[in-house]
Amino acid sequence: MSINAKHLATFILGAAAGVAAHKYLQSEEGEKLLEDLKTKASDLKAEAEGAVDKAPEYFQELKTKGSEAIKSNFPDAEKFLKDLIDKFTGAGATGTTSTENGDVAAVTPSAQ
């Protein structure tokens, strides 16, 4: 692999930018910039940790409200999905389904 003038120029410009950034960050203004960046980074970290702590509660609320919305707007959706799952799994006449709180309950067919 040969080094041509374009690669050499790119390396020199990158090194010059690095030296300039180092000189700037050593100045009073550069140190102030670094302190501001550290403060903002710690604020973002705290905000992210707070979001992670709230995530399970948020998703539980989303699950509950979504379930309620589907049940109120599409009352036959649960039966439709159960029939669809039974069709693909081959459960046919009997099977299991999840209840609202996550428990598994036996499902028996209704008389038709």
C-alpha positions in Angstrom: 0.0 0.0 0.0 1.5 3.2 -1.1 1.2 6.6 0.6 0.3 9.3 -1.8 0.1 13.1 -1.4 -3.6 13.0 -0.5 -3.0 10.7 2.5 -0.1 12.6 3.7 -2.0 16.0 3.5 -4.9 14.4 5.4 -2.6 13.2 8.1 -0.9 16.6 8.4 -4.2 18.5 8.5 -5.5 16.1 11.2 -2.3 16.5 13.3 -2.6 20.3 13.0 -6.2 20.2 14.1 -5.2 18.1 17.1 -2.5 20.5 18.1 -4.8 23.5 17.7 -7.5 21.8 19.8 -5.0 21.0 22.5 -3.7 24.6 22.6 -7.3 25.9 22.8 -8.3 23.5 25.6 -5.3 24.6 27.6 -6.5 28.2 27.6 -8.8 29.7 30.2 -11.7 29.7 27.7 -11.0 26.1 26.8 -11.0 25.0 30.4 -14.4 26.8 30.9 -15.7 24.9 27.8 -14.6 21.6 29.3 -16.2 22.3 32.6 -19.5 23.2 30.8 -19.3 20.0 28.8 -18.7 18.0 32.0 -21.7 19.6 33.7 -24.0 19.0 30.7 -22.7 15.4 30.5 -23.5 14.7 34.2 -27.0 16.3 33.7 -27.7 14.1 30.7 -26.5 11.0 32.7 -28.8 11.8 35.6 -31.7 12.4 33.2 -31.0 9.1 31.4 -30.8 7.2 34.8 -34.1 8.8 35.8 -35.7 7.6 32.5 -34.4 4.1 33.0 -35.9 4.1 36.5 -39.3 5.3 35.2 -39.3 2.9 32.1 -41.0 -0.1 33.8 -43.7 2.1 35.3 -44.3 3.8 31.9 -44.5 0.5 30.0 -46.9 -1.0 32.5 -49.1 2.1 32.1 -48.9 1.9 28.4 -49.8 -1.8 28.5 -52.8 -1.1 30.7 -54.1 1.8 28.7 -53.5 0.1 25.4 -55.3 -3.0 26.6 -58.2 -0.9 27.8 -58.3 1.0 24.5 -58.3 -2.2 22.4 -61.1 -3.7 24.6 -63.3 -0.6 24.3 -62.8 0.0 20.6 -62.6 -3.6 19.4 -64.6 -5.8 21.8 -64.1 -8.9 19.7 -60.3 -8.5 19.4 -59.5 -10.9 22.2 -61.6 -13.7 20.7 -60.3 -13.0 17.2 -56.6 -13.2 18.4 -57.3 -16.3 20.4 -58.9 -18.0 17.4 -56.0 -16.9 15.2 -53.4 -18.2 17.6 -55.3 -21.5 18.0 -55.4 -21.8 14.2 -51.7 -21.4 13.9 -50.6 -23.5 16.9 -53.1 -26.2 16.2 -54.6 -25.9 19.7 -58.0 -26.3 18.2 -60.6 -27.1 20.8 -58.6 -26.3 23.9 -55.6 -24.2 24.8 -54.2 -21.6 27.1 -54.3 -17.9 27.2 -52.8 -15.1 29.3 -55.0 -13.2 31.6 -54.7 -9.4 32.1 -52.2 -9.8 35.0 -50.0 -12.2 33.1 -51.3 -15.5 34.6 -52.0 -18.4 32.2 -55.5 -19.7 32.3 -57.1 -22.8 30.6 -59.4 -22.0 27.7 -62.4 -24.2 27.0 -64.4 -23.9 23.9 -67.9 -22.5 24.1 -70.8 -24.6 22.8 -71.7 -23.6 19.3 
